[in-house]
């Protein structure tokens, strides 16, 4: 919806011909990021377990399938890279609580191995997507600043937080140039709606297929939804940024309850009221999460630009096409 | 120096006949804790890799040698316990930075396995010694409150911090009753002076053996030294405490530079000025660490009671006896 070159104009120049590796480049955020980087003239290499259908990925993006814990494979793709975007998460909040040790091992120890490879490989810059939706836990104040207390209520949030601390440690010990984006709840096309990746995609998918909308808890749970293109723009801005801050919230700055999302989905679909099923509240869900993004706005000039209704309509058209083509 | 029954009078009643497991019970803090628990009438089981010489350990303390990562051995000693004191650290700050993944695996993943065993074993209470000297990193304000930012500059501090977060998660998910003590720099008899465990013991040992005092950096590095008996009293107070706080700083609340420690050691030895060797600053050392302990004082009535000069004299007499018997 936003032309790549206007995503983050100040970032475009720094990316031309730059060798960029996107870990998790086949996923939801990764696909959007790879396409934007390619459109801006970067040399893009994507690495991950699997990717969204090849048709939506820019042909200039080089792809390597591999596991994050395969150190040899990782070492090979890191060779010659200037920037690494690390978007891999080996778990989701709810499942992480069933086996925190596995979550910590896959995500944080995996990233520690990556950091050692970056040191020896001479990679100049690392951009890491952390989780603004989970590292803070239940907030004391809304919207949440980067300096707020970090008391996650999911193992997912704890391993993200620990990973952040190791990046700072490698900066101090070994000069690693890194930026961390604590992203709220991204939505948009290419989100894996079947795997429950994101409530917006899941609700749209159910609406399109005529299933009742599944709502966890009372529907009052409030999240900060941000369009994936705004997230990509934030990553590019953070990449170009030369200042002293290392850690930025990335969100819309506005809260929306799950009930309001369901209302929006109904309006976007335009078929009148849809059936709603209320489900048991999930232990890993904080009641409310809204991020204060004044720091990244002030430091980099980035701001969220995709309007909610427009972003939702675009996502709906993609979900509809997906459902149609699966028939 | 302090009779056990007066260490934490309010805690004594809750410990009589209570089954207590001390993980790391053969170490510096562990030996003192086991002796205090036994003197107060608890049934004490100590578990660890090795222990200080049997002569200094109360005969009533049952001992099992084992590795923290041996889940079967751990499961066996946990059986039937009511309280677990977790004092095990598989690393020290400086070495942890050489292999953060190994540090995280040994300490935090080890503790996650422990937490699963506690759940299935029905253990009622866990007291965990975290590191007030490393979890905060370079402080913005002195003395440091529990609510201060936590930005460790050692892998040791990061794994301690992550472990704290998992305890809180298990409380939320599974009702684990836990307390965390962020202990500053403990000193006292039984500290492994040869293994550089603690600057006070190391300086005393060098002074007694006639070696030059090794001082890292300029000697301005400032620490909050607390006598081990005060730490044990804090553990007992935290065990008896029924309030809502889960996390307490434990320190003297006073800062002392390494140079001042060396001065104190000279005075305690009474042989005039000792030679000093100034060494390269260590990357894992924060310039200053002094803890604000008003929370634990207000909540439990605990306060540090061992005078520095007295504590140092007692430690010196022990170090001297050790050196004498090794001749």
Interface residues (C-beta under 8 A of the other chain):
Chain A: X97 X100 X101 X104 X105 X108 X109 X112 X113 X147 X149 X150 X151 X152 X153 X154 X155 X158 X159 X161 X162 X165 X166 X168 X169 X172 X173 X283
Chain B: X97 X100 X101 X104 X105 X108 X109 X112 X113 X147 X149 X150 X151 X152 X153 X154 X155 X158 X159 X161 X162 X165 X166 X168 X169 X172 X173 X283
